[in-house]
């Protein structure tokens, strides 16, 4: 039902106009950005509510996709129906999203270059990328973040660069916008994770940190020097590779192994089996070797500086045994960082739902926080 109201012809704003302006402002404030993290087999949706010392979860959920993401992207009607249902089911408001570039559609580069007197930062980065990529550069979309910004006196620079095929990005944007979404930004996980950690009220925020996000398909290492990005790297280590190792050791199907690995994450009453942990320890020691390479790089770039704290993110961060194991291997204080247990939830949210979200929300929450951080 609607009510029609005739407005005055006066040049001064009427009470109705003022009220509409106030409602529009409140609506805009209340409809914050949606973090939409699309993986090959699942999507994670997060929307935050402003107010109070910390933003609060309005909506947060991880849902399976009805088909692999590449197949959905080639079926516009099915993709639109899937995303529409997901936003409706999770209770999100609005269509403004920050989304990730799909894994495999981009590559990251640690770019060392020299800032030339006659060039600005962008031109110097482009020159360095042209030397690395050659003719390929003309068909790419690039973005970068300065590592250790603020050292204008030093012409030697390092940037964390993201390179993606231009046509693939345009096709992806077109598919999302064809679903009625307004894409505010496309991000890669290291950027979202950096923003997440910088926004969290944690005691170690001013220390030199290493974020280790063990995801479904990749692990991301992000070193922060204070709040500045120092290092970002991806590794072929994931919950999927751990499940495959369990499957081989126990001679069970991979799906069964994955359930055994992640069951304690979804059920707060289930403890992680120590026998399973023993099987997985060699893999974590190999991960420790890769992390130690990152620590050596940090020391070389900071004249002997060291990482003081490690934050483990992702599904396994919810298991107290995992941060303890990683901390033992690295001999560095390590804890699990899970935004689902830091940011407030609506009062009526059941504890079981909060636990179910454990560890799955880090990247999507970092995307949704773009609204709070302004970038």
Protein Blocks (a to p, Z undefined) as FASTA:
>chain_A
ZZdddddfbfbdcfklmmmmmmmmmmmmmmccddddddfkbccdddddeedjbdcdfbdc
ddddfbdfklmmmmmklmmmmmmmmmmmnopacjbdcddddehiaccddddddddfkbcf
klmmmmmmmmmnmmmlmmcccddddehihilmbmbdcdddddddfklmmmmmmmmmmnop
acfbdcdfklmmmmmmmmpccfklmmccddddddfkbccddddehjacfbdcdddddfkl
mmmmmmmmnopafklmmmmmmmmmmmmkbccdfklmmmmmmmmmmmmmmmmmmmmmmmmm
ngopacfbdcdedjklmpmklmmmmmmmnopacddddfklmbccdfklcfklmmmmgokl
mmmmmmmmmmmnoZZ
